[in-house]
Amino acid sequence: MSVRKREWYTERQKRLIAEGQEPGEKQQAWIVDYSDQEGHRHIRTFDRKRDADAHAATITVDVSKGVHTAPSKSVTVAAAARAWLDGGTNWERATHDTYSQHVNLHILPYLGRHKLTQLTLPVVREFKDKLRLGAPAPGEERGSPRSDAMARKILITLGAILSDAQERGHVAQNVVRSLSRRRRGKERQAERRQKGKLQVGVDIPTPAEIKAIVTHAEGRWRPLFLTAIFTGLRASELRGLRWEDVDLKKGELHVRQRADKYNAMGKPKSEAGERTVPLGPTVVSALREWKLQCPKGDGLVFPNGQGRVENHSNIVHRGLAPTLIRAGVKVSVKDAKGKPRRDEDGKPVVQPKYTGLHAFRHFYASWCINRKADGGLELPPKTVQARLGHASITITLDRYGHLFPRGDDGAELAAAEQALLR
């Protein structure tokens, strides 16, 4: 590693010297001459010595850590993103579309022309701040703010691009992965505070609401909703469920595939998503009756009228919403001032209290967790994790941990005190 000064005359100055005239001061630059961790020699030129010294100091540290990539070996963020997207041949279509949107709408407008070696920690942090604040991208007049959740997902995509570039030898370090763990932890805590805990009657249907929904569920929606309520399957898993994966004699079903938003079949969300879930007698009875009239076609348990994969929007708008309204599980629609809206006849405008099948999944989780004395199953956390198909127990506890019995209420606490002090 060396930092040296280079001086020279321009062609014009050389002509002045040849003519016997004063050429003026020599041109000068500062050169950083170094070898990377692989022994390859590189040269960078700077106008000022302090810039050359600062670069040399940075290079020395990076080379010693083995994380330096010369600019000549680097590629732009745009090129790295294209290579990453082209390499995602095993992704589902919906996944590829989501990543493409992150790249084309959010990453490339801000960072597309940057070389990967130019992505420092401050640059990435500034990029995230611009996303959240809605600062316009270079060349654009206006921008729009992204939510904290969206900004975080975009940053995860950028990190995946850099990881792929590392494997290709285009960059030596992933600065997104180098973000402070402490900062990420604080962001997760802030997000959890903002979301708050799931509440019964707000996010989770109450037992009374579930009874009303089951009572008012009609036709082909009844077996679907019963299965959703008492198995906790995701909507995609219900749409992809096949009769060959349902054992009515044993009273269990096997989750082996799911249908994405394009109605294409694929593997469950994670390895843990492939699981076996027991069925109660009410669900078994409903499925036995439904099997006799279920449309034939692809062998699905809950298909559309042609026996093909049912669209998620149809389930929500044609099945769930009318059922909730009939069951009285609804709320008033309010205007900008917080007052109930009314239709042309002066009647209050209402809408379903719960907007998707995930409310049934939340109920199933709470039912598994609640004490038997309260009508629940009182299952241990690991069993609940397995039933829900969560990839880790952390997901289960972060989402539903506050619902587990504390074991220190009332009589239990008094009994423990007496046993200790006896």
C-alpha positions as a Markdown table, in Angstrom:
| # | Residue | x | y | z |
|---|---|---|---|---|
| 1 | Met | 0.0 | 0.0 | 0.0 |
| 2 | Ser | 1.4 | 3.4 | -1.0 |
| 3 | Val | 0.2 | 6.9 | -1.4 |
| 4 | Arg | 2.3 | 8.9 | -3.8 |
| 5 | Lys | 2.3 | 12.2 | -5.6 |
| 6 | Arg | 2.3 | 12.4 | -9.4 |
| 7 | Glu | 3.2 | 15.5 | -11.3 |
| 8 | Trp | 3.1 | 16.1 | -15.1 |
| 9 | Tyr | 2.8 | 18.7 | -17.8 |
| 10 | Thr | -0.1 | 18.8 | -20.2 |
| 11 | Glu | 0.4 | 18.8 | -24.0 |
| 12 | Arg | -0.2 | 22.5 | -24.1 |
| 13 | Gln | 2.3 | 23.2 | -21.3 |
| 14 | Lys | 4.8 | 21.1 | -23.2 |
| 15 | Arg | 4.3 | 23.2 | -26.3 |
| 16 | Leu | 4.8 | 26.4 | -24.2 |
| 17 | Ile | 8.1 | 25.0 | -22.9 |
| 18 | Ala | 9.2 | 24.1 | -26.4 |
| 19 | Glu | 8.5 | 27.7 | -27.4 |
| 20 | Gly | 10.5 | 29.0 | -24.5 |
| 21 | Gln | 7.5 | 30.3 | -22.6 |
| 22 | Glu | 6.5 | 29.9 | -19.0 |
| 23 | Pro | 4.3 | 26.7 | -18.8 |
| 24 | Gly | 2.8 | 27.4 | -15.3 |
| 25 | Glu | 2.5 | 25.0 | -12.4 |
| 26 | Lys | 2.7 | 21.3 | -13.1 |
| 27 | Gln | -0.5 | 19.2 | -12.9 |
| 28 | Gln | -0.6 | 16.9 | -9.9 |
| 29 | Ala | -2.6 | 14.1 | -8.4 |
| 30 | Trp | -2.4 | 11.6 | -5.6 |
| 31 | Ile | -2.2 | 7.9 | -6.3 |
| 32 | Val | -3.2 | 5.1 | -4.0 |
| 33 | Asp | -1.4 | 1.9 | -5.1 |
| 34 | Tyr | -2.4 | -1.3 | -3.4 |
| 35 | Ser | -3.0 | -5.0 | -3.7 |
| 36 | Asp | -6.3 | -6.6 | -2.6 |
| 37 | Gln | -6.8 | -9.7 | -0.5 |
| 38 | Glu | -6.3 | -11.9 | -3.6 |
| 39 | Gly | -3.0 | -10.2 | -4.5 |
| 40 | His | -4.3 | -8.2 | -7.5 |
| 41 | Arg | -2.9 | -4.8 | -7.9 |
| 42 | His | -5.2 | -1.7 | -8.2 |
| 43 | Ile | -4.6 | 2.0 | -8.5 |
| 44 | Arg | -7.0 | 4.9 | -7.6 |
| 45 | Thr | -6.3 | 8.5 | -8.4 |
| 46 | Phe | -7.4 | 11.5 | -6.2 |
| 47 | Asp | -7.1 | 15.3 | -6.6 |
| 48 | Arg | -6.4 | 15.9 | -2.9 |
| 49 | Lys | -4.0 | 14.1 | -0.6 |
| 50 | Arg | -6.4 | 13.9 | 2.3 |
| 51 | Asp | -8.9 | 12.0 | 0.1 |
| 52 | Ala | -6.2 | 9.6 | -1.0 |
| 53 | Asp | -5.1 | 9.1 | 2.6 |
| 54 | Ala | -8.7 | 8.5 | 3.7 |
| 55 | His | -9.2 | 6.0 | 0.9 |
| 56 | Ala | -5.9 | 4.2 | 1.8 |
| 57 | Ala | -7.0 | 3.9 | 5.4 |
| 58 | Thr | -10.3 | 2.4 | 4.4 |
| 59 | Ile | -8.7 | 0.0 | 1.9 |
| 60 | Thr | -6.2 | -1.2 | 4.5 |
| 61 | Val | -8.9 | -2.2 | 6.9 |
| 62 | Asp | -11.1 | -3.8 | 4.2 |
| 63 | Val | -8.3 | -5.8 | 2.7 |
| 64 | Ser | -7.2 | -7.0 | 6.2 |
| 65 | Lys | -10.8 | -8.2 | 6.8 |
| 66 | Gly | -11.1 | -9.7 | 3.4 |
| 67 | Val | -14.1 | -7.6 | 2.4 |
| 68 | His | -12.7 | -5.3 | -0.3 |
| 69 | Thr | -13.9 | -5.3 | -3.9 |
| 70 | Ala | -12.1 | -3.2 | -6.5 |
| 71 | Pro | -14.4 | -0.9 | -8.5 |
| 72 | Ser | -13.2 | -2.6 | -11.7 |
| 73 | Lys | -14.7 | -5.8 | -10.5 |
| 74 | Ser | -18.0 | -4.3 | -9.2 |
| 75 | Val | -21.2 | -3.9 | -11.2 |
| 76 | Thr | -24.1 | -1.5 | -10.8 |
| 77 | Val | -27.1 | -2.2 | -8.5 |
| 78 | Ala | -29.3 | -2.4 | -11.6 |
| 79 | Ala | -27.1 | -5.2 | -13.1 |
| 80 | Ala | -26.9 | -7.1 | -9.9 |
| 81 | Ala | -30.7 | -6.9 | -9.4 |
| 82 | Arg | -31.3 | -8.2 | -12.9 |
| 83 | Ala | -29.0 | -11.1 | -12.4 |
| 84 | Trp | -30.7 | -11.9 | -9.1 |
| 85 | Leu | -34.2 | -11.8 | -10.6 |
| 86 | Asp | -33.1 | -13.9 | -13.6 |
| 87 | Gly | -31.7 | -16.5 | -11.2 |
| 88 | Gly | -34.9 | -16.8 | -9.2 |
| 89 | Thr | -36.2 | -19.7 | -11.3 |
| 90 | Asn | -37.6 | -21.7 | -8.4 |
| 91 | Trp | -39.7 | -18.8 | -7.1 |
| 92 | Glu | -43.5 | -18.8 | -7.3 |
| 93 | Arg | -44.9 | -16.3 | -9.7 |
| 94 | Ala | -46.4 | -14.2 | -6.9 |
| 95 | Thr | -43.0 | -14.1 | -5.2 |
| 96 | His | -41.2 | -13.1 | -8.4 |
| 97 | Asp | -43.7 | -10.4 | -9.0 |
| 98 | Thr | -43.3 | -9.0 | -5.5 |
| 99 | Tyr | -39.5 | -8.9 | -5.8 |
| 100 | Ser | -39.7 | -7.3 | -9.3 |
| 101 | Gln | -41.9 | -4.5 | -7.9 |
| 102 | His | -39.4 | -3.9 | -5.1 |
| 103 | Val | -36.6 | -3.6 | -7.6 |
| 104 | Asn | -38.3 | -1.6 | -10.4 |
| 105 | Leu | -40.4 | 0.7 | -8.3 |
| 106 | His | -38.3 | 1.3 | -5.2 |
| 107 | Ile | -34.6 | 0.2 | -5.5 |
| 108 | Leu | -33.6 | 1.1 | -9.1 |
| 109 | Pro | -34.9 | 4.7 | -9.1 |
| 110 | Tyr | -32.7 | 5.6 | -6.1 |
| 111 | Leu | -29.7 | 3.2 | -6.4 |
| 112 | Gly | -29.8 | 1.7 | -9.9 |
| 113 | Arg | -26.7 | 3.6 | -11.2 |
| 114 | His | -24.6 | 3.1 | -8.0 |
| 115 | Lys | -21.8 | 0.6 | -8.2 |
| 116 | Leu | -22.1 | -2.1 | -5.5 |
| 117 | Thr | -18.8 | -0.8 | -4.0 |
| 118 | Gln | -20.5 | 2.6 | -3.5 |
| 119 | Leu | -23.2 | 1.1 | -1.2 |
| 120 | Thr | -21.8 | 2.1 | 2.2 |
| 121 | Leu | -23.7 | 1.9 | 5.5 |
| 122 | Pro | -24.6 | 5.6 | 5.4 |
| 123 | Val | -25.8 | 5.3 | 1.8 |
| 124 | Val | -28.1 | 2.4 | 2.6 |
| 125 | Arg | -29.4 | 4.1 | 5.7 |
| 126 | Glu | -30.1 | 7.3 | 3.7 |
| 127 | Phe | -31.9 | 5.2 | 1.1 |
| 128 | Lys | -34.2 | 3.7 | 3.8 |
| 129 | Asp | -34.9 | 7.2 | 5.2 |
| 130 | Lys | -35.8 | 8.5 | 1.8 |
| 131 | Leu | -38.3 | 5.6 | 1.3 |
| 132 | Arg | -40.0 | 6.3 | 4.5 |
| 133 | Leu | -40.1 | 10.1 | 4.1 |
| 134 | Gly | -41.1 | 9.9 | 0.4 |
| 135 | Ala | -38.2 | 11.9 | -0.9 |
| 136 | Pro | -38.2 | 11.9 | -4.7 |
| 137 | Ala | -35.7 | 9.7 | -6.5 |
| 138 | Pro | -33.1 | 11.4 | -8.7 |
| 139 | Gly | -34.7 | 12.9 | -11.8 |
| 140 | Glu | -38.2 | 12.8 | -10.3 |
| 141 | Glu | -40.2 | 15.8 | -9.1 |
| 142 | Arg | -42.3 | 14.1 | -6.5 |
| 143 | Gly | -42.1 | 11.0 | -4.3 |
| 144 | Ser | -44.5 | 9.1 | -2.1 |
| 145 | Pro | -43.7 | 7.8 | 1.4 |
| 146 | Arg | -43.5 | 4.1 | 2.1 |
| 147 | Ser | -44.7 | 2.5 | 5.3 |
| 148 | Asp | -42.2 | 1.3 | 7.8 |
| 149 | Ala | -43.2 | -2.3 | 6.9 |
| 150 | Met | -42.7 | -1.7 | 3.2 |
| 151 | Ala | -39.4 | 0.0 | 3.6 |
| 152 | Arg | -38.2 | -2.9 | 5.7 |
| 153 | Lys | -39.3 | -5.4 | 3.0 |
| 154 | Ile | -37.5 | -3.4 | 0.3 |
| 155 | Leu | -34.4 | -3.4 | 2.3 |
| 156 | Ile | -34.6 | -7.1 | 2.8 |
| 157 | Thr | -34.8 | -7.5 | -1.0 |
| 158 | Leu | -31.8 | -5.2 | -1.4 |
| 159 | Gly | -29.9 | -7.5 | 1.0 |
| 160 | Ala | -30.8 | -10.5 | -1.0 |
| 161 | Ile | -29.5 | -8.9 | -4.1 |
| 162 | Leu | -26.2 | -8.1 | -2.4 |
| 163 | Ser | -26.0 | -11.7 | -1.1 |
| 164 | Asp | -26.4 | -13.0 | -4.6 |
| 165 | Ala | -23.7 | -10.5 | -5.8 |
| 166 | Gln | -21.4 | -11.8 | -3.2 |
| 167 | Glu | -21.7 | -15.3 | -4.5 |
| 168 | Arg | -20.9 | -14.0 | -8.0 |
| 169 | Gly | -17.8 | -12.2 | -6.8 |
| 170 | His | -19.1 | -8.7 | -7.6 |
| 171 | Val | -18.9 | -7.4 | -4.0 |
| 172 | Ala | -17.1 | -8.6 | -0.9 |
| 173 | Gln | -19.5 | -7.5 | 1.8 |
| 174 | Asn | -23.3 | -7.0 | 2.3 |
| 175 | Val | -23.8 | -3.7 | 3.9 |
| 176 | Val | -27.5 | -4.3 | 4.4 |
| 177 | Arg | -26.6 | -7.3 | 6.7 |
| 178 | Ser | -24.1 | -5.0 | 8.5 |
| 179 | Leu | -26.9 | -2.7 | 9.8 |
| 180 | Ser | -26.8 | -2.5 | 13.6 |
| 181 | Arg | -28.7 | -5.5 | 15.1 |
| 182 | Arg | -29.5 | -3.2 | 18.0 |
| 183 | Arg | -31.2 | -0.8 | 15.6 |
| 184 | Arg | -33.1 | -3.6 | 13.9 |
| 185 | Gly | -34.2 | -4.8 | 17.3 |
| 186 | Lys | -35.5 | -1.4 | 18.2 |
| 187 | Glu | -37.4 | -1.1 | 15.0 |
| 188 | Arg | -39.0 | -4.5 | 15.6 |
| 189 | Gln | -40.0 | -3.4 | 19.1 |
| 190 | Ala | -41.5 | -0.1 | 17.8 |
| 191 | Glu | -43.4 | -2.1 | 15.1 |
| 192 | Arg | -44.8 | -4.4 | 17.8 |
| 193 | Arg | -45.8 | -1.4 | 19.9 |
| 194 | Gln | -47.5 | 0.2 | 17.0 |
| 195 | Lys | -49.4 | -3.0 | 16.0 |
| 196 | Gly | -50.3 | -3.8 | 19.6 |
| 197 | Lys | -51.4 | -7.2 | 20.8 |
| 198 | Leu | -54.1 | -9.2 | 19.1 |
| 199 | Gln | -57.4 | -8.6 | 21.0 |
| 200 | Val | -60.4 | -10.8 | 21.3 |
| 201 | Gly | -63.3 | -9.1 | 19.8 |
| 202 | Val | -61.1 | -6.8 | 17.7 |
| 203 | Asp | -58.7 | -9.1 | 15.8 |
| 204 | Ile | -59.9 | -12.5 | 17.1 |
| 205 | Pro | -63.6 | -13.5 | 16.9 |
| 206 | Thr | -65.2 | -14.2 | 20.3 |
| 207 | Pro | -66.8 | -17.6 | 20.9 |
| 208 | Ala | -70.2 | -16.1 | 20.6 |
| 209 | Glu | -69.3 | -14.6 | 17.2 |
| 210 | Ile | -68.0 | -17.9 | 16.1 |
| 211 | Lys | -71.2 | -19.7 | 17.1 |
| 212 | Ala | -73.2 | -17.1 | 15.2 |
| 213 | Ile | -71.0 | -17.5 | 12.1 |
| 214 | Val | -71.3 | -21.2 | 12.1 |
| 215 | Thr | -75.1 | -21.0 | 12.6 |
| 216 | His | -75.5 | -18.6 | 9.6 |
| 217 | Ala | -73.0 | -20.3 | 7.2 |
| 218 | Glu | -74.8 | -21.7 | 4.3 |
| 219 | Gly | -74.2 | -24.0 | 1.3 |
| 220 | Arg | -70.6 | -24.6 | 0.2 |
| 221 | Trp | -69.3 | -22.0 | 2.6 |
| 222 | Arg | -70.3 | -23.9 | 5.7 |
| 223 | Pro | -67.8 | -26.8 | 5.4 |
| 224 | Leu | -65.1 | -24.3 | 4.4 |
| 225 | Phe | -65.6 | -22.0 | 7.4 |
| 226 | Leu | -65.9 | -24.9 | 9.8 |
| 227 | Thr | -62.6 | -26.3 | 8.5 |
| 228 | Ala | -61.0 | -22.8 | 8.8 |
| 229 | Ile | -62.2 | -22.2 | 12.3 |
| 230 | Phe | -61.2 | -25.6 | 13.7 |
| 231 | Thr | -58.0 | -26.3 | 11.9 |
| 232 | Gly | -56.4 | -22.8 | 11.6 |
| 233 | Leu | -55.3 | -23.4 | 8.0 |
| 234 | Arg | -54.2 | -20.4 | 6.0 |
| 235 | Ala | -56.5 | -19.3 | 3.1 |
| 236 | Ser | -54.0 | -20.5 | 0.6 |
| 237 | Glu | -53.8 | -23.9 | 2.3 |
| 238 | Leu | -57.6 | -24.2 | 2.3 |
| 239 | Arg | -57.8 | -23.4 | -1.4 |
| 240 | Gly | -55.1 | -26.0 | -2.2 |
| 241 | Leu | -56.5 | -28.7 | 0.0 |
| 242 | Arg | -57.2 | -32.0 | -1.8 |
| 243 | Trp | -59.5 | -34.9 | -0.8 |
| 244 | Glu | -56.6 | -37.3 | -1.0 |
| 245 | Asp | -55.0 | -35.3 | 1.9 |
| 246 | Val | -58.1 | -35.6 | 4.1 |
| 247 | Asp | -58.5 | -38.8 | 6.1 |
| 248 | Leu | -62.1 | -38.8 | 7.4 |
| 249 | Lys | -61.8 | -42.2 | 9.1 |
| 250 | Lys | -58.8 | -41.1 | 11.2 |
| 251 | Gly | -60.1 | -37.6 | 11.6 |
| 252 | Glu | -57.1 | -35.7 | 10.3 |
| 253 | Leu | -55.9 | -33.7 | 7.3 |
| 254 | His | -52.5 | -33.2 | 5.8 |
| 255 | Val | -51.2 | -29.9 | 4.6 |
| 256 | Arg | -49.0 | -30.6 | 1.6 |
| 257 | Gln | -49.6 | -27.8 | -0.9 |
| 258 | Arg | -51.2 | -24.3 | -1.2 |
| 259 | Ala | -52.6 | -22.2 | -3.9 |
| 260 | Asp | -51.1 | -18.7 | -4.5 |
| 261 | Lys | -52.9 | -15.6 | -5.6 |
| 262 | Tyr | -52.6 | -16.7 | -9.3 |
| 263 | Asn | -54.2 | -20.1 | -8.4 |
| 264 | Ala | -51.0 | -21.9 | -9.0 |
| 265 | Met | -50.1 | -24.8 | -6.7 |
| 266 | Gly | -46.9 | -24.8 | -4.7 |
| 267 | Lys | -45.3 | -26.1 | -1.5 |
| 268 | Pro | -46.4 | -24.7 | 1.9 |
| 269 | Lys | -44.8 | -21.4 | 3.1 |
| 270 | Ser | -42.1 | -23.3 | 5.0 |
| 271 | Glu | -41.0 | -26.8 | 5.9 |
| 272 | Ala | -43.0 | -26.5 | 9.1 |
| 273 | Gly | -46.1 | -25.6 | 7.0 |
| 274 | Glu | -46.3 | -29.3 | 5.8 |
| 275 | Arg | -48.1 | -30.8 | 8.7 |
| 276 | Thr | -51.0 | -32.9 | 10.0 |
| 277 | Val | -53.9 | -31.3 | 11.8 |
| 278 | Pro | -56.6 | -33.3 | 13.7 |
| 279 | Leu | -60.3 | -32.9 | 12.8 |
| 280 | Gly | -63.1 | -32.8 | 15.3 |
| 281 | Pro | -66.4 | -34.7 | 14.7 |
| 282 | Thr | -68.3 | -31.5 | 13.7 |
| 283 | Val | -65.8 | -30.9 | 10.9 |
| 284 | Val | -65.6 | -34.5 | 9.8 |
| 285 | Ser | -69.4 | -34.7 | 9.6 |
| 286 | Ala | -69.6 | -31.5 | 7.5 |
| 287 | Leu | -66.9 | -32.7 | 5.2 |
| 288 | Arg | -68.6 | -36.1 | 4.7 |
| 289 | Glu | -71.8 | -34.3 | 3.6 |
| 290 | Trp | -69.9 | -31.9 | 1.4 |
| 291 | Lys | -67.9 | -34.6 | -0.3 |
| 292 | Leu | -71.1 | -36.0 | -1.8 |
| 293 | Gln | -71.9 | -32.8 | -3.6 |
| 294 | Cys | -68.5 | -31.2 | -4.1 |
| 295 | Pro | -67.8 | -30.3 | -7.7 |
| 296 | Lys | -65.5 | -32.8 | -9.4 |
| 297 | Gly | -62.5 | -31.6 | -11.3 |
| 298 | Asp | -59.0 | -31.2 | -9.7 |
| 299 | Gly | -59.8 | -33.2 | -6.6 |
| 300 | Leu | -59.9 | -30.1 | -4.4 |
| 301 | Val | -61.9 | -30.0 | -1.2 |
| 302 | Phe | -63.1 | -26.4 | -1.7 |
| 303 | Pro | -63.1 | -25.7 | -5.4 |
| 304 | Asn | -65.2 | -23.3 | -7.5 |
| 305 | Gly | -68.2 | -24.4 | -9.4 |
| 306 | Gln | -66.1 | -25.9 | -12.2 |
| 307 | Gly | -63.9 | -28.0 | -9.8 |
| 308 | Arg | -60.9 | -25.6 | -10.2 |
| 309 | Val | -59.1 | -23.5 | -7.6 |
| 310 | Glu | -61.4 | -21.0 | -6.0 |
| 311 | Asn | -60.3 | -17.3 | -6.1 |
| 312 | His | -59.5 | -15.9 | -2.7 |
| 313 | Ser | -61.5 | -12.7 | -3.4 |
| 314 | Asn | -64.6 | -14.9 | -4.1 |
| 315 | Ile | -64.3 | -16.6 | -0.8 |
| 316 | Val | -64.1 | -13.2 | 1.0 |
| 317 | His | -66.7 | -11.2 | -0.9 |
| 318 | Arg | -69.2 | -13.9 | -1.8 |
| 319 | Gly | -68.8 | -16.2 | 1.2 |
| 320 | Leu | -67.3 | -14.6 | 4.2 |
| 321 | Ala | -68.8 | -11.0 | 4.0 |
| 322 | Pro | -72.4 | -12.0 | 3.5 |
| 323 | Thr | -72.1 | -14.7 | 6.3 |
| 324 | Leu | -70.8 | -12.2 | 8.8 |
| 325 | Ile | -73.5 | -9.7 | 7.9 |
| 326 | Arg | -76.2 | -12.3 | 8.4 |
| 327 | Ala | -74.6 | -13.4 | 11.7 |
| 328 | Gly | -74.6 | -9.9 | 13.0 |
| 329 | Val | -70.9 | -9.8 | 13.2 |
| 330 | Lys | -70.6 | -6.4 | 11.6 |
| 331 | Val | -69.7 | -2.8 | 12.4 |
| 332 | Ser | -70.9 | 0.6 | 11.3 |
| 333 | Val | -69.1 | 2.4 | 8.5 |
| 334 | Lys | -68.1 | 5.9 | 9.7 |
| 335 | Asp | -67.4 | 9.1 | 7.8 |
| 336 | Ala | -64.3 | 11.3 | 8.0 |
| 337 | Lys | -65.8 | 12.9 | 11.2 |
| 338 | Gly | -66.3 | 9.6 | 12.9 |
| 339 | Lys | -70.1 | 9.6 | 12.5 |
| 340 | Pro | -72.0 | 6.6 | 11.2 |
| 341 | Arg | -72.7 | 6.8 | 7.5 |
| 342 | Arg | -76.2 | 6.2 | 6.2 |
| 343 | Asp | -77.5 | 5.1 | 2.8 |
| 344 | Glu | -80.2 | 6.9 | 0.7 |
| 345 | Asp | -82.9 | 5.4 | 2.8 |
| 346 | Gly | -81.4 | 6.7 | 6.0 |
| 347 | Lys | -80.3 | 3.2 | 7.1 |
| 348 | Pro | -76.8 | 2.8 | 8.7 |
| 349 | Val | -74.2 | 1.5 | 6.4 |
| 350 | Val | -72.5 | -1.6 | 7.8 |
| 351 | Gln | -69.6 | -3.8 | 6.9 |
| 352 | Pro | -68.2 | -7.2 | 8.1 |
| 353 | Lys | -66.3 | -6.9 | 11.3 |
| 354 | Tyr | -63.5 | -9.2 | 10.1 |
| 355 | Thr | -62.1 | -8.7 | 6.6 |
| 356 | Gly | -60.5 | -12.1 | 5.9 |
| 357 | Leu | -60.1 | -15.7 | 6.8 |
| 358 | His | -57.1 | -15.0 | 8.9 |
| 359 | Ala | -59.4 | -14.0 | 11.7 |
| 360 | Phe | -60.4 | -17.7 | 11.9 |
| 361 | Arg | -56.8 | -18.7 | 12.1 |
| 362 | His | -56.4 | -16.3 | 15.0 |
| 363 | Phe | -59.4 | -17.8 | 16.7 |
| 364 | Tyr | -58.0 | -21.3 | 16.2 |
| 365 | Ala | -54.7 | -20.3 | 17.8 |
| 366 | Ser | -56.6 | -18.8 | 20.8 |
| 367 | Trp | -58.7 | -21.9 | 21.1 |
| 368 | Cys | -55.7 | -24.1 | 21.2 |
| 369 | Ile | -54.1 | -21.9 | 23.8 |
| 370 | Asn | -57.0 | -21.1 | 26.2 |
| 371 | Arg | -57.6 | -23.2 | 29.3 |
| 372 | Lys | -59.9 | -26.1 | 29.2 |
| 373 | Ala | -62.0 | -24.5 | 31.9 |
| 374 | Asp | -62.6 | -21.6 | 29.4 |
| 375 | Gly | -63.5 | -24.0 | 26.6 |
| 376 | Gly | -60.1 | -24.2 | 25.0 |
| 377 | Leu | -57.7 | -27.0 | 24.4 |
| 378 | Glu | -54.8 | -25.7 | 26.7 |
| 379 | Leu | -52.1 | -27.0 | 24.4 |
| 380 | Pro | -48.4 | -26.4 | 25.1 |
| 381 | Pro | -46.7 | -23.8 | 22.9 |
| 382 | Lys | -44.7 | -26.3 | 20.8 |
| 383 | Thr | -47.9 | -28.1 | 19.9 |
| 384 | Val | -49.6 | -24.8 | 19.0 |
| 385 | Gln | -46.6 | -24.0 | 16.8 |
| 386 | Ala | -46.9 | -27.4 | 15.0 |
| 387 | Arg | -50.7 | -27.0 | 14.5 |
| 388 | Leu | -50.3 | -23.5 | 13.0 |
| 389 | Gly | -47.3 | -24.5 | 10.8 |
| 390 | His | -45.0 | -21.7 | 12.1 |
| 391 | Ala | -41.4 | -22.0 | 11.1 |
| 392 | Ser | -40.2 | -21.3 | 14.7 |
| 393 | Ile | -41.6 | -21.1 | 18.2 |
| 394 | Thr | -40.6 | -17.4 | 18.3 |
| 395 | Ile | -43.2 | -16.6 | 15.7 |
| 396 | Thr | -45.9 | -18.3 | 17.8 |
| 397 | Leu | -44.9 | -16.7 | 21.0 |
| 398 | Asp | -44.5 | -13.2 | 19.5 |
| 399 | Arg | -47.9 | -13.4 | 18.0 |
| 400 | Tyr | -49.9 | -15.3 | 20.6 |
| 401 | Gly | -47.8 | -15.4 | 23.7 |
| 402 | His | -50.0 | -13.0 | 25.6 |
| 403 | Leu | -52.9 | -15.4 | 25.2 |
| 404 | Phe | -51.3 | -18.3 | 27.1 |
| 405 | Pro | -52.5 | -18.8 | 30.7 |
| 406 | Arg | -50.3 | -17.0 | 33.2 |
| 407 | Gly | -50.6 | -19.7 | 35.9 |
| 408 | Asp | -50.5 | -17.1 | 38.6 |
| 409 | Asp | -54.1 | -16.0 | 38.8 |
| 410 | Gly | -56.4 | -16.1 | 41.8 |
| 411 | Ala | -56.6 | -19.6 | 43.2 |
| 412 | Glu | -53.4 | -20.8 | 41.6 |
| 413 | Leu | -51.4 | -17.9 | 43.2 |
| 414 | Ala | -53.0 | -18.5 | 46.7 |
| 415 | Ala | -52.3 | -22.3 | 46.5 |
| 416 | Ala | -48.7 | -21.6 | 45.6 |
| 417 | Glu | -48.2 | -19.2 | 48.5 |
| 418 | Gln | -49.7 | -21.7 | 51.0 |
| 419 | Ala | -47.5 | -24.5 | 49.7 |
| 420 | Leu | -44.4 | -22.4 | 50.0 |
| 421 | Leu | -45.1 | -21.1 | 53.5 |
| 422 | Arg | -46.6 | -24.3 | 55.0 |
